[in-house]
Every structure is written in structure tokens, then in C-alpha cells.
Amino acid sequence: MPVLEYGERELSSLSRKDKKLGKLIESTGYLKCEVSEDLFDSLVGYIATQQISNRAAETVRMRITQKFGIVTPEKTAFLPEEEIKSVGISMRKARYIKGLSDAVISGALDIDGLAAMPDVDVASRLTSIKGIGDWTAEMFLIFSLGRMNILSCKDFAIRKGMMSLYGLKDIERGTFEKYRKRYSPYGTIASLYLWHLSENGG
């Protein structure tokens, strides 16, 4: 599986801009980030794992792979909603996945064409599909398209990591945006370290 390509230039830039983040990067070391090449399969995974814990998400993803292998629009089109639901997701999410399949098959969503579009246009296109919100679009941008400047304010673990790093009890939108601008154009790399901090005692 391909990985997000970054190195000393990006890490040095973030460390210069933010001393606390720089210390976190130094103490943590390099974090590998795998990028999925199958766009539809990965997008189905993000829809299925919205608003659930990391542990539950891993279980759901494992079940999807075991039951269906690589998920394709054509395969999904013929699956009953009940069968999609059987991997441990809600009926609503099963319907969203069916809707995504219909959008791709009908041509309403050119999923392969997203790779050539700017971040904001990808997000706008995806969120026009029922069941795809900002968080799902942002995860797709990072883990499917390998975009470098994504920092999701809707991601609980990102916010938790940020609060831990800066000693905050809460993080308001204005504060979040201040850090987003500071991390730019490498918000995705900052996200990797904030996730790591959140999951490892942050």
C-alpha cells in the first residue's frame, strides 16, 4: 500500500512554526501514513465508520473486508441493505452506501475524477452526496487522495490531541482556525501527530 510522502522539509517547517508541536515531532519520530488506492472501497469504509470509536471502526472494516472483499459500486448495487447492515452498521449507513453506489454507477459522482480536483472542490462534491459529511470528506482527502493540508475540526481525536498539546480544557473554533493557519500547508502532517498524541496518553 502506498504511503503519504513527507519528510524533513515538512517536519522542519511545522517545528519552526510551533515549538510545542516541534517537541512532539522530535519525541515521536516519523509516523507512517498509508494511503488507500481504491477510492470507492475506502469511501464506503469512511461512511461505515462515521461517529464510532476507533476500536469499533477497526471491527467494522474487518467485517466488510471478510464479507465483501474489495467493495465496488457494481457489487454494492446488488446487495440488499440488510446484508450491508450485517457488518455491524446502522440501516441508515447501509442506505447511504447504496446511495453512493447509485451515484457512481449513474455518473452523478465521478469518483476517479476527484483526484484531479482541488481540496475544496473534492469536499464540496462529496458532501453533496447524502450521508457524506465534512469529516468523511476530510478522511477521504487524507487517506485516499494523500492531500497534505487537511486538519479536521470535526475529528474528536484531533481536538483532543490539540487540547493536550496546548493545555486547553476546550478548543473554540477561532482557536482551532489559528492553529490550522499556523500548520498550513502541512495540516495533514500535524494531524498525524495530534492523532498519535490523542491515542497515546494525550
C-alpha positions in Angstrom: 0.0 0.0 0.0 1.4 3.5 -0.9 2.2 5.9 1.9 1.9 9.7 2.3 5.2 11.1 1.2 6.7 13.6 3.6 10.0 14.1 5.3 12.4 16.6 6.9 11.2 19.6 5.0 7.6 19.3 6.2 8.6 18.4 9.7 11.1 21.2 10.0 8.5 23.7 8.7 6.0 22.6 11.4 8.6 22.6 14.1 9.7 26.1 13.3 6.2 27.4 13.3 5.1 25.7 16.5 7.6 24.9 19.3 5.2 22.5 21.2 4.4 20.6 18.0 8.1 20.5 17.2 8.8 18.8 20.6 6.0 16.3 19.9 7.5 15.5 16.5 11.0 15.1 18.0 9.9 12.8 20.8 7.6 10.8 18.5 9.7 10.3 15.4 8.5 9.6 11.9 4.8 8.5 11.6 3.9 6.3 8.6 0.6 7.0 6.9 -0.8 4.5 4.5 -2.9 5.8 1.6 -5.6 3.6 0.1 -5.6 3.3 -3.7 -9.2 2.1 -4.1 -11.3 5.2 -3.8 -14.8 3.7 -3.7 -13.9 0.9 -1.2 -12.2 3.4 1.1 -15.1 5.9 0.9 -17.5 3.1 1.9 -15.3 2.5 4.8 -15.4 6.1 6.0 -19.2 6.2 5.7 -19.4 2.9 7.7 -17.2 4.2 10.5 -18.5 7.7 11.0 -19.2 8.6 14.6 -17.9 5.4 16.2 -14.8 4.7 18.3 -11.5 3.6 16.7 -11.9 0.1 18.1 -15.4 -0.3 16.7 -14.3 1.1 13.4 -11.5 -1.5 13.1 -14.0 -4.2 13.7 -16.4 -2.9 11.1 -13.7 -2.5 8.5 -12.5 -6.1 9.2 -16.0 -7.4 8.8 -16.5 -5.5 5.5 -13.3 -7.0 4.1 -14.1 -10.5 5.3 -17.7 -10.4 3.9 -17.3 -8.5 0.7 -13.6 -8.2 -0.2 -12.9 -5.0 -2.1 -16.2 -3.1 -2.3 -17.2 -1.9 -5.8 -20.2 0.1 -6.9 -21.4 -2.8 -9.0 -21.1 -5.3 -6.1 -22.9 -2.9 -3.7 -25.7 -2.2 -6.2 -26.8 -5.9 -6.0 -26.5 -6.2 -2.2 -29.7 -5.9 0.0 -29.5 -3.2 2.6 -29.9 -5.8 5.3 -26.7 -7.6 4.1 -24.7 -4.4 4.2 -26.1 -3.7 7.6 -24.9 -7.1 8.8 -21.3 -5.9 9.2 -22.4 -4.0 12.3 -23.6 -0.7 11.0 -27.0 1.1 11.1 -29.6 0.8 8.4 -29.2 4.5 7.7 -25.5 3.9 6.9 -26.4 0.9 4.7 -28.7 3.2 2.7 -26.0 5.9 2.4 -23.6 3.2 1.0 -26.3 2.1 -1.5 -26.9 5.8 -2.4 -23.1 6.3 -3.0 -23.1 3.2 -5.3 -26.1 4.5 -7.3 -24.4 7.9 -7.7 -21.2 6.4 -9.0 -23.0 4.0 -11.4 -25.3 6.7 -12.7 -22.3 9.0 -13.3 -23.7 11.6 -10.8 -20.3 11.2 -9.0 -17.2 10.7 -11.0 -15.2 9.2 -8.2 -12.0 8.7 -10.2 -12.2 12.4 -11.4 -11.9 13.6 -7.8 -8.1 13.1 -7.7 -7.6 15.9 -10.2 -9.7 18.4 -8.2 -8.6 20.9 -5.5 -9.4 20.0 -1.9 -12.3 22.4 -1.5 -14.0 21.1 -4.7 -13.5 17.4 -3.7 -15.1 18.2 -0.3 -18.0 20.1 -1.9 -18.6 17.3 -4.4 -18.6 14.6 -1.8 -20.8 16.4 0.7 -23.4 16.8 -1.9 -24.0 13.0 -1.6 -26.4 12.1 1.1 -24.6 10.6 4.1 -21.2 12.2 3.4 -20.3 15.0 5.8 -17.3 17.1 6.3 -15.4 14.5 8.4 -15.9 11.8 5.8 -14.7 14.1 3.0 -11.7 15.1 5.0 -10.7 11.5 5.8 -11.0 10.7 2.1 -8.8 13.7 1.2 -6.1 12.4 3.6 -6.2 8.7 3.4 -7.4 8.2 -0.2 -6.0 11.2 -2.1 -3.0 11.9 0.1 -3.7 15.6 0.4 -1.2 17.5 2.6 -3.2 20.3 4.2 -6.2 18.7 5.9 -7.0 19.4 9.6 -10.4 18.2 10.6 -12.2 20.3 13.3 -14.9 17.6 13.3 -12.5 14.9 14.4 -12.7 14.3 18.2 -9.2 12.8 18.4 -7.6 15.8 16.6 -9.3 18.2 19.0 -8.3 16.0 22.0 -4.7 15.9 20.8 -4.7 19.7 20.3 -6.1 20.3 23.8 -3.5 18.0 25.3 -0.6 19.7 23.4 -1.5 23.2 24.4 -3.0 22.5 27.8 -6.5 23.6 26.9 -9.8 22.4 28.5 -11.8 23.1 25.4 -11.0 24.4 21.9 -13.2 27.0 20.3 -13.5 27.4 16.5 -11.4 30.5 16.4 -8.5 28.9 18.3 -8.7 25.8 16.0 -8.5 28.1 13.0 -5.5 29.9 14.4 -3.6 26.5 14.6 -4.9 25.5 11.2 -3.3 28.6 9.6 -0.1 28.0 11.6 0.2 24.4 10.4 -0.6 25.3 6.7 0.4 24.0 4.2 1.1 20.8 6.2 -2.0 20.4 8.2 -2.2 16.7 7.4 1.2 16.0 8.9 0.2 17.9 12.0 -3.0 15.8 12.1 -0.9 12.6 12.2 1.0 13.8 15.3 -2.2 15.1 17.0 -3.8 11.7 16.4 -0.8 9.9 17.8 -0.8 12.1 20.9 -4.5 11.6 21.5 -4.2 7.8 21.2 -1.0 7.5 23.4 -1.9 9.2 26.6 -2.7 12.7 25.3 
